[in-house]
């Protein structure tokens, strides 16, 4: 019976089952920050609104029919409306920030496919930064906030469409191996020639097929991995910028700052100061 009650509550009110810390409607979007008690298990339910969710702290498992997503601090998830799921909160609890379109929102055709598709974990520093900016606007509003949020949310949607562009469902084992090698060794990656030797193909063929399959070059892929690793360290450790630069494979702190700012729009120092964990 508890699961039925929760399910109906979610269907009518798009409840997040946690304690709402703050919530506001700005334009065609509702922004909510909620925290969840340790060990909470919601039961199966669904929501009438799609939602972008940024995990501010803690950890939880979001279970859908057939899949389970492990969501930890800094994870960003997009969940379409009407998908049945349950949430299992970690023993230490969790807190999340949500951006949800209201019924009055009319998405364009390209966005409609995202909103009505499947659940996704959205990767990339840029998308996470945009949600953090939306949260900042909610917490510190002024007369320009509606305009700022409208721009932020549309940029976020564009970033999500790009980052979730369909990828080949299958690719050659050697290509997956190349990607895995780069993921494991991004701080000190092999050269293209060394990588091609390791996976057994010509360097030119490797570069061409890698870009076709993953929609990025080998070099761009390594840089994105370094920036994402740096982002996690900035949010979750007190290591110095110089040490983070060294640990993630940048030549020095200056190089780290240039690449990070180009990827996120912020310097590492400013990014670290964003109120993401409070």
Secondary structure, 3 states (H helix, E strand, C coil): CHHHHHHHHHHHHCCCCCEEEEEEEECCEEEEEEEECCCCECCCECCCCCEEEEEEEEEEEEEECCEEEEEECCCEEEECCCCCEEEEEEEEEEEEEEEEECCCCCCCHHHHHHHCCCCEEECCHHHHHHHHHHHHHHHCCCCCHHHHHHHHHHHHHHHHHHHCCCCCCCCCHHHHHHHHHHHHCHHHCCCHHHHHHHHCCCHHHHHHHHHHHHCCCHHHHHHHHHHHHHHHHHHHCCCCHHHHHHHCCCCCHHHHHHHHHHHHCCCHHHHHHCCCCC
